């Protein structure tokens, strides 16, 4: 076997090398373009990340400030609520004190009224007893003055109706005196004596008349 001619071999190797370089150049160009795009994306991402971090920092700072403001607001609100509750407790205590004072004053007023009522009732009882004593003292000691009955007074005497009859007799006596006559004169004298006796009885009754309460 004879080796192939050197010229022919060299010609084929040269063709293959040229063809390989032609195939590699587009691939390298594509990879280079892709790499460039990746670098651009990475740059943009880095810039975006930096911007995002800065914005996040600003947002965080704003949130911290807002939280601080809210914290201050809550603290102020808590203080105001505490002051309001304290003031409310003070008002409640003042109302309790007023109620206690009113209760004590009401009790003292009721006690004073009770004392006055007791004294008033005692005064009335005293005057009632005095009236009863006077009534007993002025009452008929020996009974009725008209009929001498110890069981009733002169106001309740059934014989008090005879007074009108005696007055009528006095009138008859006056009429009879105008007509004259010795017999009639004796009868009139007797009737005058009866009327005089009745007058003494009525005078005694008036002197011992029961007092009238006003």
VENHU-V478714 format. One record per helix or strand of 3 or more residues. SS is the DSSP state (a for helix, b for strand). FROM is the first residue (numbers start at 1). LEN is the number of residues. Records with the same first field share a line. If there is no record, write none. Layout:
SS->FROM-LEN + FROM-LEN
//
This chain:
a->6-133 + 158-22 + 182-26
//
